[in-house]
Amino acid sequence: MQSTMAALSQRVNLGAGLARAVPQAQASCEGASPVRRWSHSNRRIDAVSAKGLGFHTSSSLQGAKLDSSPSGQRLRGPKAVRAIAAPIAAPDLSDPEERERLAKEYGFEQIGAPIPKGVTLRQVQNSLPPEVFEINELRSYSAVLLTACAVGASVWMIANSPWYLLPLVYAYTSAAWTGLFVIGHDCAHKCFSKNKLMEDIVGTLAFAPLLYPYEPWRFKHDRHHAKTNMLVEDTAWHPIVREDWEKFPGIAQLGMRLAMGPLRPWASIGHQILWHFDLRKFTASQQNRVKISLAAVTAFAAIAFPLIVAQAGIMGWVKFWLLPNLGFHFWMSTFTMVHHTAPHIPFKAAGEWDGAAAQLGGTVHCDYPRWVEILCHDINVHIPHHISQRIPWYNLRKANESLRANWGQYLNEAKWNKTLMKSILSVCHIYDEEKNYVAFDEGAKSEDPIFKVVRTVL
């Protein structure tokens, strides 16, 4: 992976020239303050209330300024965003020992060094071998065959397995269904086939059983890639802004605490509903394509659901569609939040945002159990995908090895584990310019019982 939740490219030589340029860029950063100071005095920023879950409301930070005192950046003014706790300096990620300490604390194998100034996204893209951009349609359609067989096998297993094996069956089924999404994902990024009409047909059909409208998702997902981890503009897993948080009524705050905490692995459900079914969120030139996608998912539901109920009853619908869909959303939410969310990965205002820093340094490579990676077509080899969306899924590992060889010290890498999930679910809540995130209950008189459970269990 929310109305309560409404309150989410010429190749260059990277030899001696770049090898000299990087240290120089690093040297230029030495002595710089770990805190950047910026002002909103002359422009409006539309703040985010709940885009961490994929929604967006506007509230003005106009007039807010930053204190330039040595103690840090404190917003001041009539509409200042107040910190939960006393301001402290952000972690110094240029210090290898500090990165190693934070990696253990946050559940990472490696936390990357800051991207040197002067390094551009185009330089990183041009460092990749050209063959990783080549489309092999046989490989693409082999993924379709694999996923079709995996989904078919899941239906058979659900129908024929004894009750005590169903948890394992649904674990497998959820990853198989996620394979459908990844196929549609490559179609949307135009790296599935050289026949672009066929890409859209396959993508629409792959998304339909998930009730995901293909074109609406594609339009919004393109924005996520263009503005990854940009305040206000990113459409995925945006932190909540405290000013808006404090305006939520109590019941809405409770819903958000649950949705950003224990229910976060299913928050993509809200993102799906709120972002992809409302024609008003799309331009006039997009709406005809959006309508086709909405018709496709409507047709699937209108045909498949009555057939399932007629053959197996309401409980059959629960067994054969609802539970697999909830399993899909578990992986969808988990994968996407891990891709870009960690206490040390910042969101930046548009004026400070940098493409190389956001895509190379703000994306996480996370290893999952191999059976998950196979069924989900390596979607979690995610850093090269954010360097260029033109890389097909079957070339991501080769691209990632190239990135490790050329840019390895800057990569964030992890293996999926409880500590990693704990650092996201219990800390990454409210936007803080100095600390990146603060927990809902940081600085409170007592620990929030919801997050006490999360921290205890994880």
HELIX and SHEET records of a PDB file:
HELIX    1   1 THR A    4  ALA A    6  5                                   3    
HELIX    2   2 ALA A   16  CYS A   29  1                                  14    
HELIX    3   3 LYS A   51  LEU A   53  5                                   3    
HELIX    4   4 PRO A   96  TYR A  106  1                                  11    
HELIX    5   5 LEU A  121  ASN A  126  1                                   6    
HELIX    6   6 PRO A  130  PHE A  133  5                                   4    
HELIX    7   7 GLU A  137  ASN A  160  1                                  24    
HELIX    8   8 TRP A  163  LEU A  165  5                                   3    
HELIX    9   9 LEU A  166  ALA A  188  1                                  23    
HELIX   10  10 LYS A  196  PHE A  207  1                                  12    
HELIX   11  11 ALA A  208  LEU A  210  5                                   3    
HELIX   12  12 TYR A  214  ALA A  226  1                                  13    
HELIX   13  13 ARG A  242  TRP A  245  1                                   4    
HELIX   14  14 GLY A  250  ALA A  259  1                                  10    
HELIX   15  15 ARG A  264  TRP A  266  5                                   3    
HELIX   16  16 SER A  268  HIS A  276  1                                   9    
HELIX   17  17 LEU A  279  LYS A  281  5                                   3    
HELIX   18  18 ALA A  284  TRP A  317  1                                  34    
HELIX   19  19 VAL A  318  LEU A  322  3                                   5    
HELIX   20  20 LEU A  323  HIS A  340  1                                  18    
HELIX   21  21 GLY A  355  GLN A  359  1                                   5    
HELIX   22  22 ARG A  370  LEU A  375  1                                   6    
HELIX   23  23 ILE A  383  ILE A  387  1                                   5    
HELIX   24  24 TRP A  393  ASN A  395  5                                   3    
HELIX   25  25 LEU A  396  TRP A  407  1                                  12    
HELIX   26  26 GLY A  408  TYR A  410  5                                   3    
HELIX   27  27 LYS A  418  LEU A  425  1                                   8    
HELIX   28  28 PRO A  449  VAL A  457  1                                   9    
SHEET    1   A 2 LYS A  65  LEU A  66  0                                        
SHEET    2   A 2 LEU A  75  ARG A  76 -1                                        
SHEET    1   B 2 VAL A 364  ASP A 367  0                                        
SHEET    2   B 2 ASN A 412  LYS A 415  1                                        
SHEET    1   C 2 ILE A 430  ASP A 432  0                                        
SHEET    2   C 2 ASN A 436  VAL A 438 -1                                        
END                                                                             
